Each structure stands twice: as structure tokens, then as C-alpha cells.
Amino acid sequence: QVQLVESGGGLVQPGGSLKLSCAASGDSLDRYEVGWSRRIPGKERELIATLSTFYFEHFTQVAKGRTTISRDNAKNMVLQQVNNLGPENSAIYYCHARVIGTSVDSWGKGTQVTVSS
């Protein structure tokens, strides 16, 4: 099963951008559907976007047109670019992956994003 480690979170000012990275080990991501979710304190975890092995993108309302998701199979990484951040986007952001044809998800431990002036 793949292991995932997120990075790139931190403190960002309102209106700013962040590029989040997710490094995978233990298996190759090229046979996984990958995605990003987030958890705002006190709320349920929300799906942001997924990217299939055929590079088909799916975005939820959480993404709201400010998010891109990409994968670098050569580096075994998943990336998320988030623009125009507001305080309401402060959350722990998680990377996840699922082998095509299964229902088993692997999750990273998350990276904290705080949007504040």
C-alpha cells in the first residue's frame, strides 16, 4: 500500500496562493486515482478534487475554480495549487490515493494551511 506525505502548508495572507505537494512511497502512483481533501476544524472532511490515471479531473464545489490538481508520475507526486485563499480555507489538507478498481484509500497525515493577515 502506498504511503503519502503532504507538504507545502503554512501561513498565507488572504488573497495568496499555495502549492501543496504529496510525495508517495512504497508503490507507484501511476495505477492510483489521486486526490485532495480538507478538514476545517469542527466540520466533516470535504473532497476537493480527484485526478484519475487517465488524467480525468473532478472538482467539487469546495474547489470553486481556484484549485488545480496535477500528478508527476516520474517523481511519484501529486500537487495542488490553490489560489485566492481566504480565511475560510484554513484547514488541514490531505492527499489520498486509491488503486483503480478497489475501495481502499491511502491517506497522508495532512498539512495545515492557515489563511490570516
C-alpha positions in Angstrom: 0.0 0.0 0.0 1.3 3.4 -0.9 2.4 5.8 1.9 1.7 9.5 1.4 3.3 12.6 2.9 2.0 16.1 2.3 4.0 19.3 2.4 3.7 22.9 1.5 1.2 24.1 4.0 1.8 27.1 6.3 0.6 30.6 6.9 -0.6 32.6 3.9 -2.2 36.0 3.7 -5.7 36.4 2.4 -5.7 36.5 -1.4 -2.5 34.5 -1.5 -1.7 31.1 -3.1 -0.1 27.9 -2.0 1.3 24.9 -3.8 0.8 21.7 -1.8 2.8 18.6 -2.6 2.2 15.0 -1.8 5.1 12.5 -2.1 4.3 8.8 -2.4 6.5 5.9 -1.5 6.0 2.1 -1.4 4.2 1.9 -4.7 3.9 3.7 -8.0 1.1 6.3 -8.2 0.6 5.7 -11.9 -2.0 3.0 -11.0 -3.8 5.1 -8.4 -6.6 7.6 -8.6 -5.3 10.5 -6.5 -7.0 13.4 -4.8 -7.0 16.1 -2.2 -9.5 16.7 0.7 -9.5 19.1 3.6 -10.9 19.2 7.1 -11.9 22.5 8.6 -11.9 22.4 12.4 -15.3 21.3 13.7 -16.5 20.1 10.3 -16.6 17.0 8.3 -13.8 16.2 5.8 -14.5 17.6 2.3 -13.3 16.3 -1.0 -11.7 19.0 -3.1 -10.6 17.2 -6.3 -9.5 13.9 -7.8 -7.4 13.0 -10.8 -7.6 9.7 -12.5 -4.9 7.6 -14.0 -6.1 8.9 -17.4 -5.8 12.5 -16.1 -9.5 13.0 -15.8 -10.1 15.8 -13.3 -13.1 16.0 -11.0 -13.6 19.1 -8.9 -16.2 19.7 -6.1 -17.7 23.0 -5.1 -15.0 23.2 -2.5 -12.5 23.8 -5.3 -14.6 26.8 -6.6 -12.4 27.4 -9.6 -9.4 28.3 -7.6 -7.8 24.9 -7.5 -5.7 22.9 -9.9 -4.6 19.3 -9.3 -1.8 17.6 -11.1 0.4 14.5 -10.9 4.0 13.8 -11.7 4.3 10.1 -12.1 8.0 10.3 -12.7 8.5 11.9 -9.3 5.6 9.9 -7.8 3.9 13.0 -6.6 0.6 14.7 -6.5 0.3 18.5 -6.5 -2.4 21.0 -5.7 -2.3 24.7 -6.5 -4.8 26.8 -4.6 -5.3 30.5 -5.4 -7.1 33.4 -3.9 -7.2 31.9 -0.5 -9.5 33.3 2.2 -9.7 32.7 6.0 -12.5 30.2 5.3 -9.9 28.0 3.5 -7.9 27.4 6.7 -7.9 23.7 7.2 -5.8 20.6 7.2 -5.3 19.4 3.6 -5.0 15.7 2.9 -3.7 13.8 0.0 -5.2 10.4 -0.8 -4.9 7.6 -3.3 -7.0 4.6 -4.4 -5.9 1.7 -6.6 -8.2 1.6 -9.6 -10.9 -1.0 -9.1 -10.7 -1.1 -5.3 -12.4 0.9 -2.5 -9.2 1.0 -0.3 -7.9 4.5 0.2 -4.5 5.5 1.5 -4.3 8.9 3.3 -1.5 11.2 4.3 -1.4 12.8 7.7 -2.2 16.2 6.2 -0.6 19.6 6.1 -2.0 22.6 7.9 -3.0 25.7 5.9 -3.8 28.9 7.8 -5.0 31.9 6.0 -4.7 35.0 8.1 -3.3 38.6 7.9 
